Amino acid sequence: SELPFEELSKIDSLLIGPGLGTDNPTLECLSEIIETFSGLLVLDADALNGISLSEDGYLSLRKRRGHTWITPHIAEFNKLFPDLSGLQPLEAARQAARISESIVLLKGAHSIVADPSGICWQLGESCYWSARAGFGDLLAGFAAGLGAMSIAASIPPNGEMLMGAVLMHASAAMNCKTGSGADLIAASLSKLALSIQSGEINSK
């Protein structure tokens, strides 16, 4: 159940949650990671469920030394923030960001990103097949990678950047011509990211 915490200091971004399961030893170390890791911490899936079952719940996120992005779907959100479950999604995400001092991505048909400052962004267009199994994991992984690139470039990983990842993920799904599986959307997202990096999209 021990993790090489000295190795964590060498990385800029860490994603925990997808495929973790509820009995993974990593969950035993989660509170220590939250408190000691100073890079961007992206928490998804069972990492969020583990926090919701912990003694401090979402309040543990306020102990972070670095930036925090959490990426729940509505069921995970309601477990983590039960007092906010009756609110409309936009207000729920806004309040969650404020009380957890984290940037919140509430995933859905019109995903919302909320910053602790009160600023929110909402996805206006998406496609129904982007809600399939594995797509949330893809988005969390892509966001973590984008955040790492940001930190390496000395750019704070803010809510606008996370919303950019959401937009690119949705665009890759809507424009994928080869199918709707997560692996195919991942390839489409990779192509889109490379096009943006190369300036190809901006030149059109």
MDAnalysis code that builds the backbone (N, CA, C; Angstrom):
import MDAnalysis as mda
import numpy as np

u = mda.Universe.empty(612, n_residues=204, atom_resindex=np.repeat(np.arange(204), 3), trajectory=True)
u.add_TopologyAttr("name", ["N", "CA", "C"] * 204)
u.add_TopologyAttr("resid", np.arange(1, 205))
u.add_TopologyAttr("resname", ["SER", "GLU", "LEU", "PRO", "PHE", "GLU", "GLU", "LEU", "SER", "LYS", "ILE", "ASP", "SER", "LEU", "LEU", "ILE", "GLY", "PRO", "GLY", "LEU", "GLY", "THR", "ASP", "ASN", "PRO", "THR", "LEU", "GLU", "CYS", "LEU", "SER", "GLU", "ILE", "ILE", "GLU", "THR", "PHE", "SER", "GLY", "LEU", "LEU", "VAL", "LEU", "ASP", "ALA", "ASP", "ALA", "LEU", "ASN", "GLY", "ILE", "SER", "LEU", "SER", "GLU", "ASP", "GLY", "TYR", "LEU", "SER", "LEU", "ARG", "LYS", "ARG", "ARG", "GLY", "HIS", "THR", "TRP", "ILE", "THR", "PRO", "HIS", "ILE", "ALA", "GLU", "PHE", "ASN", "LYS", "LEU", "PHE", "PRO", "ASP", "LEU", "SER", "GLY", "LEU", "GLN", "PRO", "LEU", "GLU", "ALA", "ALA", "ARG", "GLN", "ALA", "ALA", "ARG", "ILE", "SER", "GLU", "SER", "ILE", "VAL", "LEU", "LEU", "LYS", "GLY", "ALA", "HIS", "SER", "ILE", "VAL", "ALA", "ASP", "PRO", "SER", "GLY", "ILE", "CYS", "TRP", "GLN", "LEU", "GLY", "GLU", "SER", "CYS", "TYR", "TRP", "SER", "ALA", "ARG", "ALA", "GLY", "PHE", "GLY", "ASP", "LEU", "LEU", "ALA", "GLY", "PHE", "ALA", "ALA", "GLY", "LEU", "GLY", "ALA", "MET", "SER", "ILE", "ALA", "ALA", "SER", "ILE", "PRO", "PRO", "ASN", "GLY", "GLU", "MET", "LEU", "MET", "GLY", "ALA", "VAL", "LEU", "MET", "HIS", "ALA", "SER", "ALA", "ALA", "MET", "ASN", "CYS", "LYS", "THR", "GLY", "SER", "GLY", "ALA", "ASP", "LEU", "ILE", "ALA", "ALA", "SER", "LEU", "SER", "LYS", "LEU", "ALA", "LEU", "SER", "ILE", "GLN", "SER", "GLY", "GLU", "ILE", "ASN", "SER", "LYS"])
u.atoms.positions = np.array([
    [0.812, -1.196, 0.000],
    [0.000, 0.000, 0.000],
    [0.855, 1.259, 0.000],
    [2.181, 1.119, -0.076],
    [3.047, 2.287, -0.043],
    [3.323, 2.793, -1.449],
    [3.346, 4.097, -1.585],
    [3.672, 4.713, -2.857],
    [5.004, 5.434, -2.725],
    [5.780, 5.520, -3.809],
    [7.063, 6.228, -3.768],
    [6.841, 7.737, -3.802],
    [6.502, 8.320, -2.644],
    [6.141, 9.725, -2.610],
    [7.289, 10.630, -3.069],
    [8.529, 10.178, -2.896],
    [9.635, 10.992, -3.360],
    [9.614, 11.141, -4.870],
    [9.018, 10.145, -5.573],
    [8.925, 10.214, -7.030],
    [7.863, 11.224, -7.471],
    [6.848, 11.451, -6.636],
    [5.778, 12.362, -7.009],
    [6.274, 13.793, -7.167],
    [7.332, 14.124, -6.474],
    [7.861, 15.484, -6.567],
    [8.471, 15.770, -7.938],
    [8.664, 14.722, -8.729],
    [9.305, 14.878, -10.035],
    [8.299, 15.069, -11.168],
    [7.015, 14.994, -10.856],
    [6.008, 15.105, -11.913],
    [5.166, 16.360, -11.712],
    [4.617, 16.865, -12.798],
    [3.830, 18.097, -12.756],
    [2.348, 17.848, -12.536],
    [1.853, 16.705, -13.024],
    [0.421, 16.436, -12.983],
    [0.182, 14.967, -12.658],
    [-0.818, 14.726, -11.811],
    [-1.127, 13.364, -11.381],
    [-2.627, 13.136, -11.464],
    [-3.027, 12.101, -12.184],
    [-4.430, 11.707, -12.286],
    [-4.654, 10.453, -11.458],
    [-5.660, 10.482, -10.596],
    [-6.015, 9.316, -9.797],
    [-7.513, 9.063, -9.941],
    [-7.890, 7.826, -10.186],
    [-9.307, 7.481, -10.178],
    [-9.744, 6.478, -11.216],
    [-9.523, 6.731, -12.524],
    [-10.035, 5.806, -13.528],
    [-9.479, 4.388, -13.357],
    [-10.372, 3.411, -13.297],
    [-9.969, 2.020, -13.169],
    [-9.406, 1.649, -11.813],
    [-9.536, 2.524, -10.834],
    [-8.894, 2.292, -9.539],
    [-9.565, 1.181, -8.740],
    [-10.891, 1.166, -8.724],
    [-11.603, 0.197, -7.897],
    [-11.701, 0.695, -6.458],
    [-12.547, 0.068, -5.689],
    [-12.788, 0.539, -4.321],
    [-11.868, -0.089, -3.283],
    [-11.099, -1.093, -3.664],
    [-10.212, -1.747, -2.687],
    [-8.747, -1.595, -3.081],
    [-8.454, -0.609, -3.903],
    [-7.078, -0.390, -4.348],
    [-6.248, 0.224, -3.225],
    [-5.022, -0.260, -3.009],
    [-4.164, 0.300, -1.954],
    [-3.905, 1.797, -2.104],
    [-4.012, 2.300, -3.328],
    [-3.782, 3.730, -3.542],
    [-4.744, 4.568, -2.710],
    [-5.977, 4.062, -2.499],
    [-6.952, 4.811, -1.720],
    [-6.486, 5.019, -0.284],
    [-5.689, 4.073, 0.225],
    [-5.173, 4.208, 1.580],
    [-4.183, 5.369, 1.688],
    [-3.578, 5.718, 0.579],
    [-2.579, 6.796, 0.551],
    [-3.157, 8.102, 0.032],
    [-4.444, 8.108, -0.313],
    [-5.012, 9.258, -0.995],
    [-4.935, 10.532, -0.156],
    [-5.230, 10.429, 1.113],
    [-5.196, 11.627, 1.960],
    [-3.789, 12.212, 2.028],
    [-2.775, 11.340, 2.049],
    [-1.401, 11.825, 2.080],
    [-1.019, 12.484, 0.760],
    [-1.482, 11.904, -0.342],
    [-1.214, 12.502, -1.650],
    [-1.860, 13.882, -1.736],
    [-3.101, 13.976, -1.286],
    [-3.821, 15.246, -1.321],
    [-3.059, 16.329, -0.571],
    [-2.500, 15.975, 0.575],
    [-1.831, 16.963, 1.420],
    [-0.411, 17.268, 0.990],
    [0.279, 16.309, 0.367],
    [1.715, 16.507, 0.106],
    [2.079, 16.793, -1.334],
    [1.283, 16.333, -2.293],
    [1.629, 16.528, -3.698],
    [1.393, 17.976, -4.086],
    [2.399, 18.630, -4.632],
    [2.306, 20.064, -4.922],
    [2.008, 20.373, -6.380],
    [1.914, 19.351, -7.219],
    [1.580, 19.575, -8.625],
    [0.082, 19.627, -8.832],
    [-0.331, 19.552, -10.095],
    [-1.750, 19.502, -10.419],
    [-2.279, 18.110, -10.100],
    [-3.302, 18.028, -9.268],
    [-3.927, 16.755, -8.925],
    [-5.300, 16.699, -9.584],
    [-5.498, 15.719, -10.462],
    [-6.771, 15.510, -11.137],
    [-7.429, 14.280, -10.525],
    [-8.609, 14.461, -9.974],
    [-9.301, 13.383, -9.262],
    [-10.591, 13.037, -9.989],
    [-10.766, 11.735, -10.259],
    [-11.899, 11.259, -11.039],
    [-12.386, 9.943, -10.437],
    [-13.572, 9.532, -10.823],
    [-14.088, 8.186, -10.559],
    [-13.924, 7.746, -9.099],
    [-13.261, 6.595, -8.869],
    [-13.194, 6.033, -7.516],
    [-12.343, 6.848, -6.555],
    [-11.487, 7.725, -7.054],
    [-10.790, 8.635, -6.149],
    [-11.800, 9.571, -5.498],
    [-12.776, 10.037, -6.289],
    [-13.822, 10.901, -5.753],
    [-14.741, 10.140, -4.808],
    [-15.058, 8.897, -5.162],
    [-15.883, 8.074, -4.281],
    [-15.171, 7.809, -2.962],
    [-13.843, 7.594, -3.039],
    [-13.068, 7.384, -1.818],
    [-13.076, 8.612, -0.930],
    [-12.958, 9.790, -1.523],
    [-12.997, 11.024, -0.735],
    [-14.368, 11.208, -0.093],
    [-15.424, 10.892, -0.833],
    [-16.778, 11.068, -0.298],
    [-17.035, 10.172, 0.911],
    [-16.314, 9.051, 1.005],
    [-16.484, 8.127, 2.133],
    [-15.520, 8.418, 3.281],
    [-14.581, 9.330, 3.055],
    [-13.593, 9.633, 4.090],
    [-14.184, 10.526, 5.167],
    [-13.486, 10.632, 6.260],
    [-13.991, 11.397, 7.405],
    [-14.182, 12.873, 7.071],
    [-13.242, 13.448, 6.347],
    [-13.317, 14.873, 6.028],
    [-14.079, 15.167, 4.744],
    [-14.320, 14.150, 3.926],
    [-15.010, 14.374, 2.668],
    [-14.300, 15.406, 1.805],
    [-15.086, 16.249, 1.136],
    [-14.492, 17.232, 0.226],
    [-13.621, 18.250, 0.946],
    [-13.793, 18.404, 2.255],
    [-12.978, 19.362, 3.004],
    [-11.499, 19.005, 2.952],
    [-11.200, 17.736, 2.700],
    [-9.790, 17.336, 2.595],
    [-9.111, 18.037, 1.421],
    [-9.885, 18.414, 0.404],
    [-9.312, 19.080, -0.761],
    [-8.796, 20.472, -0.419],
    [-9.294, 21.056, 0.647],
    [-8.848, 22.390, 1.057],
    [-7.441, 22.361, 1.653],
    [-6.917, 21.154, 1.884],
    [-5.566, 21.014, 2.432],
    [-4.500, 20.970, 1.341],
    [-4.941, 21.056, 0.089],
    [-4.011, 20.928, -1.025],
    [-2.985, 22.043, -1.046],
    [-1.760, 21.689, -1.452],
    [-0.685, 22.667, -1.669],
    [-0.613, 23.101, -3.123],
    [-1.206, 22.325, -4.000],
    [-1.157, 22.622, -5.427],
    [-2.553, 22.790, -6.007],
    [-2.623, 22.887, -7.321],
    [-3.903, 23.030, -8.014],
    [-4.658, 21.700, -8.009],
    [-5.990, 21.799, -7.978],
    [-6.827, 20.600, -7.953],
    [-7.947, 20.716, -8.971],
    [-8.070, 19.697, -9.810],
    [-9.205, 19.574, -10.717],
    [-9.962, 18.306, -10.335],
    [-11.272, 18.415, -10.118],
    [-12.084, 17.227, -9.883],
    [-13.092, 17.101, -11.018],
    [-13.337, 15.854, -11.458],
    [-14.098, 15.642, -12.694],
    [-15.244, 14.636, -12.500],
    [-16.190, 14.932, -11.605],
    [-17.278, 13.973, -11.356],
    [-18.399, 14.037, -12.384],
    [-19.055, 12.892, -12.606],
    [-20.370, 12.944, -13.238],
    [-21.383, 13.179, -12.113],
    [-22.648, 13.296, -12.435],
    [-23.623, 13.764, -11.463],
    [-23.752, 12.838, -10.250],
    [-23.670, 11.520, -10.450],
    [-23.792, 10.595, -9.324],
    [-22.610, 10.745, -8.363],
    [-21.409, 10.858, -8.922],
    [-20.220, 11.059, -8.082],
    [-20.282, 12.411, -7.390],
    [-20.770, 13.413, -8.107],
    [-20.902, 14.751, -7.530],
    [-21.833, 14.723, -6.314],
    [-22.979, 14.072, -6.452],
    [-23.949, 14.044, -5.357],
    [-23.429, 13.291, -4.138],
    [-22.582, 12.299, -4.347],
    [-21.958, 11.606, -3.219],
    [-20.966, 12.513, -2.498],
    [-20.223, 13.277, -3.277],
    [-19.178, 14.126, -2.718],
    [-19.745, 15.396, -2.091],
    [-20.818, 15.923, -2.690],
    [-21.436, 17.161, -2.203],
    [-22.936, 16.942, -1.982],
    [-23.316, 16.104, -1.022],
    [-24.740, 15.778, -0.844],
    [-25.608, 16.992, -0.541],
    [-25.057, 18.003, 0.108],
    [-25.848, 19.184, 0.448],
    [-26.170, 20.046, -0.768],
    [-25.507, 19.776, -1.890],
    [-25.720, 20.571, -3.103],
    [-26.554, 19.834, -4.142],
    [-26.985, 18.632, -3.811],
    [-27.629, 17.774, -4.820],
    [-28.962, 18.328, -5.317],
    [-29.587, 19.220, -4.560],
    [-30.874, 19.767, -4.980],
    [-30.765, 21.006, -5.851],
    [-29.566, 21.496, -6.064],
    [-29.371, 22.704, -6.851],
    [-29.317, 22.403, -8.346],
    [-29.591, 23.418, -9.146],
    [-29.394, 23.287, -10.583],
    [-27.899, 23.083, -10.864],
    [-27.547, 22.334, -11.917],
    [-26.139, 21.972, -12.142],
    [-25.165, 23.137, -12.135],
    [-25.512, 24.246, -12.772],
    [-24.589, 25.375, -12.840],
    [-24.300, 25.931, -11.455],
    [-25.342, 26.112, -10.651],
    [-25.147, 26.640, -9.298],
    [-24.471, 25.610, -8.409],
    [-24.808, 24.332, -8.586],
    [-24.183, 23.266, -7.789],
    [-22.679, 23.239, -8.034],
    [-22.274, 23.307, -9.297],
    [-20.850, 23.301, -9.624],
    [-20.158, 24.535, -9.064],
    [-20.815, 25.681, -9.158],
    [-20.235, 26.923, -8.645],
    [-20.006, 26.833, -7.128],
    [-20.998, 26.336, -6.424],
    [-20.879, 26.215, -4.970],
    [-19.835, 25.174, -4.578],
    [-19.785, 24.082, -5.329],
    [-18.809, 23.029, -5.036],
    [-17.384, 23.539, -5.193],
    [-17.148, 24.323, -6.235],
    [-15.817, 24.884, -6.454],
    [-15.436, 25.811, -5.303],
    [-16.398, 26.587, -4.845],
    [-16.126, 27.535, -3.770],
    [-15.791, 26.825, -2.462],
    [-16.610, 25.851, -2.080],
    [-16.415, 25.230, -0.762],
    [-15.272, 24.215, -0.737],
    [-14.910, 23.677, -1.905],
    [-13.801, 22.707, -1.952],
    [-12.475, 23.365, -2.330],
    [-12.561, 24.629, -2.763],
    [-11.377, 25.365, -3.235],
    [-10.678, 24.613, -4.362],
    [-11.486, 23.989, -5.222],
    [-10.995, 23.207, -6.357],
    [-11.710, 23.659, -7.623],
    [-11.109, 23.402, -8.759],
    [-11.793, 23.615, -10.028],
    [-12.608, 22.364, -10.319],
    [-13.893, 22.549, -10.561],
    [-14.837, 21.434, -10.688],
    [-15.306, 21.307, -12.129],
    [-15.164, 20.114, -12.673],
    [-15.774, 19.769, -13.949],
    [-16.934, 18.826, -13.660],
    [-18.151, 19.329, -13.801],
    [-19.338, 18.497, -13.640],
    [-19.733, 17.999, -15.020],
    [-19.464, 16.714, -15.267],
    [-19.651, 16.143, -16.599],
    [-21.120, 15.830, -16.876],
    [-21.518, 16.064, -18.101],
    [-22.885, 15.776, -18.522],
    [-23.060, 16.136, -19.979],
    [-24.327, 16.175, -20.422],
    [-24.599, 16.541, -21.810],
    [-24.097, 17.950, -22.109],
    [-24.156, 18.823, -21.102],
    [-23.640, 20.186, -21.218],
    [-22.712, 20.427, -20.033],
    [-21.539, 19.834, -20.117],
    [-20.592, 19.857, -19.009],
    [-20.294, 21.275, -18.546],
    [-20.032, 21.398, -17.243],
    [-19.779, 22.688, -16.613],
    [-18.412, 22.654, -15.955],
    [-17.653, 23.717, -16.102],
    [-16.416, 23.907, -15.359],
    [-16.601, 25.131, -14.483],
    [-16.342, 24.977, -13.193],
    [-16.500, 26.067, -12.235],
    [-15.195, 26.301, -11.499],
    [-14.842, 27.570, -11.381],
    [-13.626, 27.995, -10.692],
    [-13.998, 28.522, -9.302],
    [-13.142, 28.347, -8.304],
    [-13.455, 28.864, -6.959],
    [-13.740, 30.365, -6.936],
    [-13.271, 31.091, -7.933],
    [-13.518, 32.529, -8.003],
    [-14.972, 32.854, -8.315],
    [-15.738, 31.849, -8.758],
    [-17.132, 32.063, -9.131],
    [-17.366, 32.049, -10.623],
    [-16.295, 32.050, -11.414],
    [-16.427, 32.006, -12.870],
    [-16.810, 30.591, -13.306],
    [-17.763, 30.511, -14.233],
    [-18.191, 29.209, -14.750],
    [-18.214, 29.232, -16.278],
    [-17.983, 28.075, -16.851],
    [-18.104, 27.869, -18.290],
    [-19.012, 26.661, -18.493],
    [-19.809, 26.664, -19.567],
    [-20.674, 25.522, -19.841],
    [-20.593, 25.147, -21.308],
    [-20.533, 23.845, -21.570],
    [-20.478, 23.333, -22.931],
    [-21.843, 23.503, -23.583],
    [-21.869, 24.181, -24.729],
    [-23.138, 24.447, -25.381],
    [-23.584, 23.341, -26.323],
    [-22.635, 22.577, -26.864],
    [-22.974, 21.563, -27.854],
    [-22.152, 20.310, -27.607],
    [-22.785, 19.171, -27.697],
    [-22.084, 17.895, -27.542],
    [-22.842, 16.849, -28.348],
    [-22.471, 15.592, -28.190],
    [-23.172, 14.513, -28.871],
    [-23.437, 13.396, -27.877],
    [-24.525, 12.688, -28.054],
    [-24.948, 11.703, -27.063],
    [-23.946, 10.577, -26.893],
    [-23.194, 10.233, -27.947],
    [-22.276, 9.106, -27.826],
    [-21.030, 9.446, -27.007],
    [-20.846, 10.744, -26.689],
    [-19.686, 11.106, -25.867],
    [-19.914, 10.788, -24.392],
    [-21.086, 10.239, -24.067],
    [-21.379, 9.840, -22.689],
    [-21.171, 8.342, -22.472],
    [-20.551, 7.666, -23.435],
    [-20.335, 6.232, -23.314],
    [-19.219, 5.914, -22.330],
    [-19.205, 4.671, -21.880],
    [-18.184, 4.217, -20.926],
    [-16.793, 4.431, -21.499],
    [-15.918, 4.954, -20.665],
    [-14.544, 5.176, -21.063],
    [-14.259, 6.584, -21.520],
    [-15.306, 7.331, -21.891],
    [-15.085, 8.683, -22.395],
    [-14.672, 9.638, -21.282],
    [-15.232, 9.433, -20.077],
    [-14.840, 10.272, -18.948],
    [-13.387, 10.038, -18.571],
    [-12.948, 8.786, -18.656],
    [-11.544, 8.465, -18.380],
    [-10.631, 9.140, -19.399],
    [-11.074, 9.109, -20.655],
    [-10.309, 9.754, -21.714],
    [-10.173, 11.250, -21.446],
    [-11.276, 11.879, -21.068],
    [-11.254, 13.312, -20.794],
    [-10.348, 13.634, -19.611],
    [-10.446, 12.846, -18.544],
    [-9.613, 13.089, -17.357],
    [-8.134, 12.949, -17.697],
    [-7.787, 11.922, -18.468],
    [-6.397, 11.722, -18.849],
    [-5.883, 12.828, -19.748],
    [-6.705, 13.245, -20.695],
    [-6.307, 14.331, -21.589],
    [-6.125, 15.629, -20.811],
    [-7.057, 15.890, -19.879],
    [-6.965, 17.106, -19.070],
    [-5.697, 17.109, -18.228],
    [-5.376, 15.970, -17.638],
    [-4.156, 15.875, -16.823],
    [-2.916, 16.136, -17.663],
    [-2.897, 15.608, -18.872],
    [-1.764, 15.845, -19.764],
    [-1.658, 17.298, -20.183],
    [-2.803, 17.908, -20.475],
    [-2.810, 19.316, -20.853],
    [-2.340, 20.186, -19.691],
    [-2.780, 19.806, -18.474],
    [-2.344, 20.541, -17.296],
    [-0.848, 20.436, -17.066],
    [-0.287, 19.259, -17.312],
    [1.159, 19.069, -17.156],
    [1.925, 19.931, -18.144],
    [1.433, 20.001, -19.378],
    [2.074, 20.848, -20.387],
    [2.018, 22.310, -19.970],
    [0.889, 22.689, -19.388],
    [0.726, 24.065, -18.921],
    [1.737, 24.419, -17.838],
    [1.866, 23.541, -16.864],
    [2.808, 23.784, -15.765],
    [4.238, 23.841, -16.287],
    [4.569, 22.955, -17.218],
    [5.916, 22.956, -17.806],
    [6.208, 24.266, -18.522],
    [5.152, 24.915, -19.011],
    [5.301, 26.196, -19.700],
    [5.106, 27.374, -18.753],
    [5.046, 27.089, -17.446],
    [4.866, 28.115, -16.403],
    [3.552, 28.862, -16.535],
    [2.510, 28.148, -16.991],
    [1.165, 28.715, -17.090],
    [0.290, 28.014, -16.053],
    [-0.337, 28.742, -15.127],
    [-1.171, 28.100, -14.105],
    [-2.305, 27.290, -14.735],
    [-2.538, 26.072, -14.270],
    [-3.616, 25.242, -14.819],
    [-4.968, 25.698, -14.268],
    [-5.590, 26.660, -14.941],
    [-6.811, 27.271, -14.431],
    [-8.066, 26.642, -15.035],
    [-9.225, 27.186, -14.664],
    [-10.483, 26.645, -15.134],
    [-10.684, 26.797, -16.621],
    [-10.186, 27.888, -17.180],
    [-10.307, 28.099, -18.618],
    [-9.572, 27.008, -19.392],
    [-8.445, 26.584, -18.863],
    [-7.684, 25.516, -19.513],
    [-8.444, 24.182, -19.449],
    [-9.045, 23.904, -18.292],
    [-9.825, 22.674, -18.173],
    [-11.018, 22.708, -19.119],
    [-11.654, 23.871, -19.253],
    [-12.772, 23.992, -20.189],
    [-12.294, 23.779, -21.616],
    [-11.073, 24.210, -21.914],
    [-10.504, 23.951, -23.231],
    [-10.392, 22.468, -23.515],
    [-10.000, 21.696, -22.494],
    [-9.921, 20.243, -22.652],
    [-11.305, 19.658, -22.915],
    [-12.312, 20.181, -22.220],
    [-13.690, 19.717, -22.414],
    [-14.154, 20.008, -23.842],
    [-13.871, 21.202, -24.325],
    [-14.273, 21.581, -25.678],
    [-13.586, 20.703, -26.730],
    [-12.295, 20.455, -26.534],
    [-11.570, 19.632, -27.494],
    [-12.088, 18.201, -27.478],
    [-12.388, 17.684, -26.293],
    [-12.929, 16.332, -26.151],
    [-14.268, 16.218, -26.882],
    [-15.137, 17.213, -26.682],
    [-16.448, 17.195, -27.339],
    [-16.299, 17.328, -28.847],
    [-15.398, 18.209, -29.283],
    [-15.185, 18.402, -30.718],
    [-14.644, 17.142, -31.376],
    [-13.722, 16.466, -30.685],
    [-13.154, 15.229, -31.231],
    [-14.230, 14.170, -31.396],
    [-15.164, 14.105, -30.435],
    [-16.249, 13.121, -30.516],
    [-17.202, 13.453, -31.664],
    [-17.570, 14.729, -31.772],
    [-18.542, 15.123, -32.797],
    [-17.988, 14.982, -34.208],
    [-16.683, 15.137, -34.365],
    [-16.078, 15.130, -35.694],
    [-15.381, 13.831, -36.062],
    [-15.459, 12.836, -35.187],
    [-14.838, 11.550, -35.494],
    [-15.664, 10.825, -36.561],
    [-15.056, 10.484, -37.657],
    [-15.763, 9.870, -38.790],
    [-15.632, 8.351, -38.816],
    [-14.819, 7.793, -37.917],
    [-14.528, 6.361, -37.989],
    [-15.335, 5.522, -36.999],
    [-16.061, 6.145, -36.082],
    [-16.844, 5.412, -35.110],
    [-16.969, 6.188, -33.815],
    [-17.565, 5.522, -32.800],
    [-17.830, 6.222, -31.543],
    [-17.220, 5.520, -30.331],
    [-16.295, 4.597, -30.553],
    [-15.616, 3.951, -29.430],
    [-14.606, 4.894, -28.798],
    [-14.311, 4.669, -27.531],
    [-13.386, 5.553, -26.821],
    [-12.009, 5.581, -27.479],
    [-11.563, 4.434, -28.010],
    [-10.243, 4.409, -28.644],
    [-10.221, 5.242, -29.924],
    [-11.329, 5.235, -30.655],
    [-11.409, 6.014, -31.887],
    [-11.497, 7.507, -31.583],
    [-12.258, 7.845, -30.536],
    [-12.350, 9.250, -30.135],
    [-10.998, 9.731, -29.615],
    [-10.258, 8.852, -28.935],
    [-8.918, 9.214, -28.458],
    [-8.010, 9.555, -29.633],
    [-8.098, 8.774, -30.703],
    [-7.285, 9.045, -31.894],
    [-7.697, 10.366, -32.528],
    [-9.001, 10.630, -32.553],
    [-9.503, 11.888, -33.091],
    [-9.037, 13.066, -32.242],
    [-9.032, 12.885, -30.924],
    [-8.583, 13.940, -30.014],
    [-7.092, 14.206, -30.182],
    [-6.320, 13.154, -30.357],
    [-4.886, 13.303, -30.584],
    [-4.620, 14.098, -31.864],
    [-5.355, 13.776, -32.909],
    [-5.194, 14.483, -34.188],
    [-5.551, 15.956, -34.035],
    [-6.643, 16.226, -33.286],
    [-7.063, 17.610, -33.062],
    [-6.004, 18.381, -32.288],
    [-5.465, 17.759, -31.231],
    [-4.448, 18.417, -30.414],
    [-3.202, 18.739, -31.238],
    [-2.784, 17.801, -32.080],
    [-1.613, 18.028, -32.925],
    [-1.870, 19.142, -33.938],
    [-3.104, 19.222, -34.445],
    [-3.448, 20.274, -35.402],
    [-3.377, 21.640, -34.752],
    [-3.828, 21.724, -33.494],
    [-3.771, 22.993, -32.769],
    [-2.325, 23.369, -32.472],
    [-1.537, 22.390, -32.027],
    [-0.129, 22.658, -31.706],
    [0.652, 23.132, -32.922],
    [0.331, 22.575, -34.077],
    [1.058, 22.917, -35.292],
    [0.598, 24.226, -35.915],
    [-0.553, 24.750, -35.426],
    [-1.100, 25.975, -35.985],
    [-1.972, 25.740, -37.199],
    [-2.187, 24.468, -37.530],
    [-2.957, 24.135, -38.733],
    [-4.380, 24.673, -38.641],
    [-5.017, 24.527, -37.459],
    [-6.399, 24.971, -37.313],
    [-6.485, 26.493, -37.392],
    [-5.553, 27.176, -36.733],
    [-5.578, 28.648, -36.738],
    [-5.356, 29.233, -38.116],
    [-4.697, 28.461, -38.985],
    [-4.392, 28.984, -40.312],
    [-5.569, 28.888, -41.267],
    [-6.629, 28.190, -40.841],
    [-7.772, 28.006, -41.737],
    [-8.776, 29.142, -41.579],
])
